[in-house]
Amino acid sequence: PFQDQWTYLYNVRKIDEDTVDALLTQHQQEDFGTLATSSENKPWEIPVVQDVSQEDFNGRLIIHKSDRIYIPLKSISDKASNHLKHIAAFKNPEFYSKQAMRISTYNIPRIICRADFTDEYLAMPRGCEDAIIDILYSLKIDYEIVNNTNHGKPIGVIFKGKERDEQLDAINALMPYSNGVLSATTAFGKTVTAAALIARRKTNTLILVHSKALLMQWHECLSEFLDINFTEEEISKKRGRKKAFSPVGCLDSTSNTLHGVIDIALIQSCFDNDEVKPFVKEYGMVIVDECHHVSSITFENVLKHVTAHYVYGLTATPIRKDGLQPIIFMQCSPIRFFADAKAQIQQQSFQRYLVPRFTSYRPVTDDKQSFTALSQSLAESEIRNNLIIEDVLNVVAAGRTPIILTARTSHVELLAEMLKQHVANIIQLTGEGTAKNKRETLQKLQDIPKDAPLVIVATGKYVGEGFDYPRLDTLFLALPISWKGLVAQYAGRLHRENEGKKDVRIYDYIDIHEPVCENMYRKRLKGYSAIGYRVLSKDTQTLFDNTDDLQTSSYEGQIFNGNTFRLAFMQNLKSSRQSIVISSPKLYRTERNTFVKMLREFHVSGVQIAILTSEESSQTNYLKSLGLYVKIVPKLSLSSCIIDRSTVWYGSINILGYVTEEDNIIKITDGKLANELLDIMYDEHMNPRGSDIRISH
């Protein structure tokens, strides 16, 4: 022990954050070396592998590039091969998720590695090429890449359309590279952009899709925008009924009209007894639509056999819910062009609005149930379905064209049956039925006059990707979802330009009495914010009319994040006259919280203050010392503030807790909702109602 501890502590030299990071990097050893990383903000960043030197490479390194990158093992040390394969490896999110929840991780790999070893070569995914070259260049290794890829055969093709400026930017970004990903929101026109790219490259091309609906859309688009110099006489004569000729070939489960010029193939049809069919090697360019599916074993196995010189991926959501997005970039290479929602909004002529609809659905018991059982209960709720139907009929009467999305086929049938007696044209779209039935339904949809009332009721899984019907302007989310990528996919059904479209709206049904659903809403609120939606209140006068005269202030309609909400929230607090109730599950640094200081002043001036939080701590003791009322609610999950029983702040922001920029909150002026939330606090968290706190009416 030191005789004068205070003097010793005073003389201890402090170090800055950069020094701490440097020391940790120097002394902390990664269990698995440096792995491929793919952050949500910059998933295209190339990982850097260190700790190898020139001594680990034996002479000139001859690398062969074909369906994969082949590095000869005789030319590199074991240490170098180990480091190189880490470029194609990443931590398995499923393993660490289950480990964190103390669930068995038996037979779940901790690390996912997409590199393979043959007798003589280390085989790496082609998307790792840039990272490999960066390492060799940094170490000044003498290397040569032998290009064994298939440049294909030249084709005569002309683009008949006219690219928009942003589409030209995307093409110009892709042209310098033989591979890469085009990441752009729905309605950007990725298919048209790809058609223009085909016309630029002028090599035979294979497009890979994962659904029959996408195959049909691609066929329609390519037939419309490309003038292909390929005639029927060039096809070998076959027996049987002669089908209408198309210069665009197709392969699916029922037909094979591949020409070897410009073809579209259903990914499942590229296999023969679990073996990839050899035709995938015969093209000079391969385009993977919805390439976020590349992480699936089926897609990846096909791409492992592709030898095309040009390989491109198209997607609106490069981030996967399961965290396996590194595989996308290993197979298709980094993102070469990125167009987000903000850029798209600037190009479009219509506004985007979110209409939050709070339901009165309550679970029958407090017993925890599976999400499947919960979804069934929600789908069968009469009062909830009646609310949805009432809203749908209102928007149809206002001349809008809605689509209802749910996760259950039985829910589709139920809602469609409820609507049939009110709307002439009801189209049901699910994955059930034969291919012929699906074609007939889609044709029926196309035949409906543009001015005829119409409601589409569908499963999100069936129309969530690739469904194209520009007339749609209103989406009803009939069952809850949580992942923001799914929010973007569903919302994308509305974002096609169409004559007369002034705004698009999403009706979100929020089951605030069910904690699971309430938590899912907080997650998808981030998704709405990311794609540029603003809140449109149910009480807004023009809710079911056009929005020519609609005025939403920057505060009233905004979906705030953790940085932008503070000023608006403080201004709203200052307007309080009667009561403020804050539900904040976690507290953080209340002594320094500006809002706490304001609450104390309001309390002194006579405003009733109540704070709900989940656990007793020094933070709660401090609040009580200020004279504020604090109630401990152990299972509290609601993050909200209710001002004067009329204004509601609701979302994922812990108002008196730790707040990040990614958290979101909305402001709604709705007395009915305010009292509904107070009922939740009183009845479900403070049983019996009002026994501990009294907020005057």
Order of alpha helices (4+ residues) and beta strands (2+ residues): alpha-alpha-beta-beta-alpha-beta-alpha-beta-beta-beta-alpha-beta-beta-alpha-beta-alpha-beta-alpha-beta-beta-beta-beta-beta-beta-alpha-beta-alpha-beta-alpha-beta-alpha-alpha-beta-alpha-beta-alpha-beta-alpha-beta-alpha-beta-alpha-beta-beta-alpha-beta-alpha-beta-alpha-beta-beta-beta-beta-alpha
